[in-house]
Amino acid sequence: MRAAPGVALAAGLFAEDAPPAATPPPGERVTVAAERERDFKADESQIGKLGLGSQDTPQSTTVLPADLLQSAGAFSLRDALRLAPGVTLAAGEGGRTGDSLTIRGFAANSDTYLDGLKDNGQYARDTFFVEQVEVVKGPSAVLFGRGATGGAVNLVSRRPGKAWEGSAAVTVGSEQLQRFQAGAGGPLAGSGVGVRLDAFWQDAGSFRDRQETRSWGVAPLVEATVGERATVWAQLLRQEQSGSMDYGVPFWYDRPADVPIGQFYGFADDDFLDTVTTVWTGGIRYRLDGGWEWRDTVRVGDYQRDYRSGPLGAVNKATGVMTRSQALRENTQDTLVNQAEISYQSPKGARKVAFTGGVEVGREHYEFRSRSSTAVPTIGVFAYDPRLTWTTGRGRANDLEGALDAWNRTDTTWFGVYGHLAVELVPTLTAVAGLRLDRFDANYVAGPVAGSKTETRLTRDDSMASPRAGLVYEPIPALSLYASYGTSFNPSAETFSLSTASALVGPEKARSYEVGAKGALFDDALQLTAAAFRIDKTNVRQVDPYNTALQTIDGRQVVDGLEFGAAGSPTAWWSVHGGLALMQGEVVASTTTATDIYGRTVWTEGMDLTNLPSASGSLWTVFRLGLGFEIGGGIFASARRWSDAANSAYLPGYLRADAMAGWAARAGGVDWRAQLNLMNLTDAVYYNSANSNRFTDPGAPIGGQLTLSAGF
């Protein structure tokens, strides 16, 4: 019961305010398996390009290893990222389309990577093949090119090890959850070839009325050693998902409407969402003499998404009646990218020197087609048993043939060349520097559409230099202090859209200043981090106050924050992973206006940034009791956050508490495990994300899931 005061304190911190406002004895046949390493920390990461350990990297990072995701029952990327401080879920189209994120106050919708290469297609990523999820915080164009203002997310694939291992798991849970997941990999005897195959299938309902999803995925990988120096590999990621579009519940004045969180406002006859993702990746790694290595990786990605949208519209406050729209839509994206790198690592015992230089080239083709329905009926916000209206025969759009309401095509190409260097100046001081030069070109075509036979053709070409610099001081081996500077840029066509106005202006830019400390306790068993940072975004696009048909880049947004983290095992029987982010973001300069919940036009200068809670964090911990038993749980919390640029509507603060209990044993050469996860124990009402002041995505109520697994 000693935890109660801490829970009470956390509840007080994150609660809504008023707006503004023991090793067992060995056995011959049965041994305990639950006490194998589950320390919730990762010592290696792909982030940073230089192969430096976390303590030598002058930037905030959070790594979520597979054992942590398994313990927390996180099957999706969105659920996994609840464990990363500074990351907030955001509302994409439909509130649940793809992985829409905000990192340190800035949108990161296209800042997702797979094994270090861009993977920015719009789909809901599953963790079935993931070894760990890495989050780098702060402007990081020097690592990734365009985007990455608040940071970026990188998923790391599982690879075949030196010995065969595998597992299979079955999960059942609330809302008709059924899931099967399996994976195995290892070397083919005497061939120098390693293989791995991961797969999953899932069928689930939802606490939201009329919602269900069906998904499956497969990720085969083959890796071969050629001679003594070369390794080649190839991987396929195929994931499909089908379900229904859901725009959540509407706002009522300044907060989500006080209606059941399961109330559905869509259409009874035809709300669908089908996504098909196919990503091929292959590469070669060649070890040269003297600590040098050359790598080349190629990715071909195909992302297909078909859906019928039904976003919620304006609400008549006098009558409680809400308008809706509907459209049949399709968007496709094809990506081709090649990344070639050469790197150097000094030998052990010598002065620490690390270098990576590379060239990245790529192209993307994106196409969006849409046809809107007509005579779409309204619906009452407070109709607790709403009439699930049908649109058949009332102008519903049933195909994408002929004239469309929107037809946009975007082709982008980019070229980036970069270099990163880390040099140990003296035994306790290391300098890290990097520079990336990018060229990003976009060609955009819109139309012809219904009522017009003309096309709009726009182009935009941008060249940017992205530097970074950092110093790492290690007064003792278990502590490093660092200071860093980094940048990012966001071109107008970053997310495949251009307008006559945006095609005339250059990229938005951001600079980051960060100081921090990274330490290790208990012989490196527990890692602690702390950082203070400022992200200063300039050249923010906004409407020209003297000509609303044009844009300027005179805006400025600033986020200041503190971030703390802990990961590891202080004792042999206790593991913990947690983090806290305290942030404040402001629109420092702007000539743009926004419409508030009362229909008034207000200036956004001086407003707080949207989807940025002043405090947010998580804590996940597990206690091993011996004899294979373990218990644990965690909290996920957030202060309230504005949902619209006018700062007139908000999402309430919340604290969600989860629990876990598990048992494991080894028998017959198999590691058996049973794990029960209980989510949202207090049945707290909370909201994941919002679309301005129109609609919001409710979080799941109390629920649970039971997983039975076998491993070898």
Number of C-alpha atoms within 10 A of each C-alpha: 4 6 7 9 10 10 14 10 11 17 19 14 18 22 17 18 13 8 16 7 6 11 15 11 8 9 9 6 9 14 18 22 20 23 22 10 11 21 24 25 24 18 12 11 21 15 22 21 21 22 18 18 14 23 24 22 23 28 28 26 22 26 27 22 21 24 16 24 23 14 23 25 22 19 15 15 20 22 15 22 23 20 27 26 27 30 28 26 23 26 25 18 16 22 24 22 19 21 23 24 26 23 28 31 27 25 22 25 22 21 25 23 19 18 18 19 19 21 23 20 27 22 21 19 18 19 22 25 25 20 17 23 25 24 25 21 23 29 32 29 28 29 24 24 27 24 27 30 32 26 28 29 29 23 25 21 19 21 23 20 14 11 10 15 15 16 17 18 18 18 19 19 18 17 17 14 18 18 20 19 20 20 21 21 23 20 20 14 8 6 10 13 18 22 21 23 21 24 20 22 19 18 19 18 18 15 19 20 14 19 18 18 17 16 20 19 22 21 22 19 22 20 22 18 17 14 8 8 12 16 18 18 19 18 21 19 19 17 23 19 21 19 20 20 26 27 27 29 27 27 25 21 17 20 21 25 16 12 14 13 21 18 19 21 27 28 23 13 11 19 19 18 21 20 22 19 21 18 21 16 21 18 18 19 19 18 16 14 9 10 12 16 18 18 18 18 21 19 22 19 21 19 21 19 23 17 22 24 26 24 23 26 16 15 22 13 12 6 10 13 17 19 16 19 17 24 20 23 22 19 19 19 22 18 21 19 21 19 19 18 19 19 22 20 18 15 12 7 6 8 13 16 18 22 21 22 20 19 18 21 18 19 18 19 18 20 19 17 22 23 25 21 21 15 13 19 15 16 20 17 24 18 13 11 9 14 13 13 15 15 19 12 9 12 13 19 19 14 11 15 8 8 16 20 17 16 21 22 20 23 19 21 18 20 18 22 20 22 22 23 19 24 17 18 13 11 11 13 17 21 21 22 19 21 20 22 18 23 17 22 19 25 20 22 19 21 19 17 19 13 9 11 9 10 13 12 16 17 18 19 18 17 16 21 18 25 22 22 18 21 23 26 20 19 12 9 11 15 18 24 21 23 20 22 23 25 26 30 29 22 25 23 24 17 14 21 18 24 19 14 17 23 21 15 18 21 24 21 22 28 22 24 19 22 21 21 22 26 20 19 14 12 9 15 16 21 26 20 23 19 20 19 24 21 26 20 25 20 19 21 22 20 20 17 14 9 9 12 12 17 22 22 20 16 20 21 24 21 23 19 19 19 21 21 23 22 26 24 25 17 13 16 17 18 24 24 26 23 23 22 24 20 21 18 25 19 20 19 17 23 17 19 17 15 17 19 22 10 8 10 12 15 14 21 19 13 20 23 25 25 31 28 28 17 23 28 28 22 22 24 24 26 19 23 16 16 18 21 20 20 19 20 20 21 22 22 24 28 23 25 24 25 27 24 24 24 24 19 25 25 26 22 23 21 25 22 21 20 21 23 19 21 22 22 19 20 14 8 11 15 19 22 20 18 21 22 21 20 24 22 14 12 13 15 18 22 21 17 26 32 23 22 28 25 26 28 24 22 19 19 18 18 16 20 19 20 19 18 19 18 17 13
